[in-house]
């Protein structure tokens, strides 16, 4: 009930993202039902049915990844100070987020079932003059338990992934955790840096902290502040000079650069292994062909190489994004390049992996477009639906991660605006970040696409 109330009270942008998750779940569920229809319509071809079901794993992974990105940006399930007082701690909010994701995906699965039954003609007759009867098995009764099992895959996997990723964690270092679990003298929580003698506890009223009032001094009854605090108001520093303000805008309120992601060497290694497997498949000669979407055919080594290439790009994405931000700050940067580079370095872990996945999907589509023969078999509607679903989910995931990054740096943006930074400077920094990422990932995508298509063109 709480999840339904949070879903109903969300903003229109959040509702739109949830609706997109439901549509992606509907598309994936429809592809799974079509694989089931082919299986019950062609019982003599179990390998073909299993292959169709295996090709549905890619849209399923893209849908789950998009649902996770939407759950991370949901403002209704973020920890807030007042929610813990009514029993809504981080664990309860994680459960609410998982339930919300499950509800959105379940709605999409129900839409897929209704559309599938409509195309089969179980309700109003076969539409489109029976053109879809081949993969819908309209003349065979639909096994309802199998259909419900396939439709429950997307909500179950998506909600489990959201619950696993968004579970409460203690991000403090090990030394801080050990200090928090230790207790000082007299039941004090934690240990202080300097150990005090027993006599200091008896003299605490005579203790006067530096720059503050005595322990027994009362605050000013008129102004509500201590006399020392009122006396220190006149020591406020003046704002910086106007001529030096624009030069220091990008240095005073910049996000702290995080440590470089450690997945770049592993991603490059996996990417190189995938390209090596594809090159080996090119020299392997004739082998047993495995059908690919769109009427293409390739060896199992080619499929393994493509999979390793996609995984390598996804793993190396955060490291490449961090490297792009570091390159922007090289050779005596100004305020604009320094701001753009620092933001890329701080957001590398958030937007790097979706960007690497978009790069992998784009390279795969480019390779398929290069290999497609107009005189060969036409691309079927299910292949087109799968390509559109994977492409749309990956792009939507990247845009959602960009929105999450924008909300995460809202404090930095507000600090820059308070310092007097013009809005054109922030827009220029955003354009510079986008151009730098495009200059790095664009040629990389083309090179990987050409190398991925090379085994099938030779």
N, C-alpha and C positions, 0 to 999 in steps of 0.2 A: 504493500500500500504506500509506503514511503517512497519507493522508487517511482511509482506512478505519479505521485504528487510532485516529485522533483522533475519528472519528464514534462508534466503539464505546465509547470511554472517557469520553464526555461525560456530563454530569449529566442527570437525567430531564427537567428543564425545557428544556434545550437540545434533547434528542431530541424533545420535544413540538413545539417550534417547527419543527424540520426535518420532522416528520411533517405539520404544517400546510402547509408549503411543498409537500410531495409531493401533498397533497390538492388544493391550489390548482392545481398543474400538471396534475393529472388532470382537473379540471373544465375548464380551458382547452383541454387536448388533446381532450377529448370534444367541445367546441363546434367546434373546428377540423375534427374528423372528421365531424361532422354537416353542416358546410358542404360538405365534400367529397362526402358522400353525396347531398346535394341537387343538387350539380353533375353527378354522374354519373347521377343518376336523372332529371334534367330538362335534357337537353342543348339543348333549344330555348330555354332561358331563361338565357343566360350573364350578363345583367345582374343577375338576382336572386341567382345564386350568388356573384357578385362583391360584391354588397351584404351578403350574409350573412357573407362572409369579412371584409369591412371592419368589421362590427360586432363581430367577434371581437378586434379590436385593443384595445378597451377592457379586456376581461378579461385580455388578454395583458399590457398595461401595468401593470395592478393586481397581477398575479402577479409580474412582474419586480421591481416596487417592493417588494413584501413579501419576496421572496427577498433583495434587497439589504439590507433592514432586519435580517433574521435573520442574514445574514453579518456585519454590523457588530457585532452583539451576541454573536457566538460567542466564548466565552473560550478555546477551544482554539487559535485562530489569532491570538491577540494576541502582539505581540513581548514576549519575556521575556529577562532577562539571560542565563540559561543556554543558551538555544536558539541564539544566535549562535555559541557556541563549537563546536557540532556541525554548523554549516553551515546553520542555519535562520534566515536573516536576514529582513528585512521582505519582500524580493521572493519568497523561497521560501514564506513564510507566506501571502502574497497568492495565490500559485499554489495552495496547499493549500485556501484558502478558496474559490477559484473551482472547483476540482475537487469539493469537498464540495457546493457549490450545484448543480453539474452532475449529481452522483449523485442528489441528492434530487429534482431535476426529472425526471431520466430514470426514476426509479422511478414517479413520478406519471404520466408519459407511457405507460409500460408498463401501468399499471392502467387508464388510459383506453382503450388499444387492446384489452385483454382484455374490458372491459365493453362496448365498441362491438361487438366480434365476437360477444359473447354476445347482445346485443340483435338483431343481424342474423340470428341463428340459424345461424351458420356452424359451431357446435360442438354444441349440444344442441337445436336447433330454435327457431323464433321464439317468444319469450315474449310475455306480455300480449295474446295472440290477434292478433298482427300489428298492434297499434295504432301502433307506431313505424315501420312499413314505409315511410311517405311520405318521411321525411327521412333514412332509413338506406339506401335503395336496396338492399333485401334481395334483389331478383331480378336484380341486376347484379353481376358480379364486381368485387371491390374492387381497385383498382390499388395494389399494395403499395408501390412506390417513392414515389407521391404521398402515401400515408398516412404513411410513415416521414419524408418531408421535412417534412410539417406537424407531426408529433410532435417532430421535432428542433428546431423553432423555439424552444420555451420553454427547454430546457436550454442551447442555444447562446446565445441573447440574454441569459439570466440570468447565465450564467458570464462572458460577455464584459463585461456591465455591472459585475459584482462586481470583476472584474480591473481595469477602467478606473477605478472609483471608489476602490478600496482600494490602488491602486498607491502605492509609496513616494514621498513628497514631502519636499522640504526647506522647512519652514515658517519658517525664519529670515528676517529682513529682508535686504535686498540688501547693506547695509553689513556685516552679520555674515558673509555668504557671501564677500564680497571679502576680509574679514580672514582668514577660514579658508583661503583659497587663497594668501595671501601668506606669505612666510617671512622671519623676522628674521635677525639676525646669528648666526653659528655654527650654522646649521641649525635655529634655534628655530622652532617651529610657531606662526604667528600673530605679531602685533605687540603690544607692550605699550603702554599709554596714555602712559607717560612714557619718553622715550628716555634711556638711561644711557650714561655714558662708558665707555671701555675699561678705565679703572682700577678701576671698581666690580667687575668680574669678578675682579680679583686680591684684592680686600678682602672677598670674600663671607663669610669665616669670622668677620670682626669685625662682621658685620651682625647687629644684634639687632632683630627685628621688634617693633613696638609691641604690648604685651600678651602676648608669647610668649617662648620661650626663645631663647638664642643658637643660631647655626647649628651650632656644634660641641658643644652640650650634649647629654648623653645622658639618656634618660628614666629615671625612678626604677625601679631594679631590683626593688623590693619591690611597689609598687602598680602599676607599668606606666604611670605618668603622671608628668609633670614636676612639680617642686615648685611652680612658678607655677600649674599647673592645680589642684593640691590646695589651694593657698592661696586660690584664687578661689572655692572651693566655698562659703565662708562668706558670699559676697556675693550669694547668690541672693535674689531679691526674694520677698516674701511674697505669697500669693494675694490676689486682690481681696476687698474686704469683701463680706459676704453680702448686705447691703441694696442694694448697687449692682450685684450680679452679674446679676440678672435683667434689669436695664435694658441691660447691655452685652453680653448673650449674642448678640444679633443683629448686633452691630457688630464683634466681635473676630474672628470666624471666618467672615465672609461671603465668598462667591465674588466674585472681581473682575468687575465688569460689563464685558462686551465691547462693542466698537463696534457701533452700530446697523446692522442689515443694510441694504444699499443697494438692495434690490429692491422696497421699498415703493412708491416713485413709479412704477416700471415696472409693478408689479402693478396698481396703481389705474388706470393708463392703459390697460392691456390689458383690465381688467374694464369700464371705461367704454366702450371700443371694442366689446366684445362686447354690452353692453346697447344701444349705439347701433345696431349691426347688427340686433339683434332688433327694435328699434323701427322701423327702416327696412323690415324684412320685414313688419311690421304694416301699414304704409302702402303697401306695394307692390301690394296687391290680389291677385287670383287669379294664380297662377303654377304651374309644374310642381311637383307634390307629390312629396316623397320619403318613402317609408314609414319609420316609426320603430318600435322595439320596442314590443310591446303593442297593435298595431293602430292606432297614431296615424299622422298624416301631417303633414308640414310642408315648407316650401320649403327649398332648399339654404342660403338666407341664415340661416334659423333654426338650422340645424345648425352653420354657421360661427360664429354668435353664441354658441351654447351652448359650443362648443369654446373660443372666446376667453374666455368667462366662467370656465370651469374653469381654464384656464391662468393667468388673472389672480388667481384666489383662491389657487392654489398658489404663485405668485410672491410675493404680498403676505402670505402666512401668517407667515413669520419676522418681517417688519417689524411686523405687527399684534401678534404675541406680545411683541416687545420694547416696543412702545408700551404694552401692557397692564401689563407689569412696571413701566414708568416711572410710569404713572398710580397704581399701588398705593403708590408711595413719595412721592407728592405731599402737600403740606399737613402738614408736621411728623409724619412717620410714627414709630410706636413700633417696638419690636424685632420684633414679629410681622409687621407690614406691610413693614418693611424687609427682613426675611429672605425673605418671599414674593416681593417685587418683584425683589430681586437674583437669586434663583434663576430667575425667569422671564426676566430679561434675559440671564443667562448661558446659558440653554438655548433661546433663541429660534431659533437656527439648527438645532437638533437636532429640536425638536418642532413648529416652526412650519409647515414644509412639509407634513408628514403631516396636521396639523390643518387646513390650507387645503384639502388634497385631500378630507378627510372632509367639510368644509363644501361643496365643490363637488358631491360625490356625493350628499349629503343634499338639497341644493337641487334637483338633477336628479330624484331620486326623488320629492320633494315635488311638483315640477311635473308629473311623469307621473301621480301619484296625483290631482292636481287635474284633469288633462285626461281622465282615463279615464272612458269612458262605459259603464255596466253593460249597456246595450242593444246595444253594438257587439260586435266580435269579442273573444273571450276571450283572455286572456294565455296564450300557449303555454308548454309546459314548458321549452323552450330559453330563452325570454325570462326566465322565472322563475329558471332556473339561472344565467343571466348576471348578473341583478340581485343574486342572493344571493352570487355569487362576487365581484363588484366590491365590494359592501358589506362582506362579511366580510374581504376582503383589505385594504381601506382601514382598517377599524377595528383589525384585527390589526396592521397597520403602525404605527398610532398607539400602540397599547399596547406594542409592541416598542420604539418610540422612547422611550416613557416609562420602560421598564425600563432602556434604555441610559443615559438621563439620571440615573436613580437610582444606577446603578453609577458614573457619572462624578462625582457629588457625594458619594461615600462618604467621602472625606477631610473634607469640610465637615461632614457629619453626625457623624463620629467626633470632630471638634474641638468641636462644640457639646455633645456628650454629655460630653466631658472637662471642659468648662467648667461642667457642672451643669445643662444645659438639660433640662427635663422632656420625656418622650416625648409628652405631650399638646400641647406647643408645636409640635413637628415635625408632628404630625398636623393641628393647626389651620392651620399654614402650607400644608400640602398641600391641605386643603379650601379655603382662601382662594384659592390659585392656580387650582384647578379652578372655583370659583365666578366668579372674575374672567374666565377664558377663556370660560366659558359665557355670562356676561353680555355679552361683546363679540361672540363668534361666533354666538350663537343668533339675535339679531335680524338680524344680517347675512345669515345663511342664509335666513331667512324672506323678507327683502326681495328677495334675489337670486332666490329661487324664484318669488315672485310676478311679478317682472319677466320672468323667463324663460318663464313660462306665459302671459304677456299676449299675445304675438303669435298664439298658437294658440287663444285663447279669444275674440278679437275677430272 
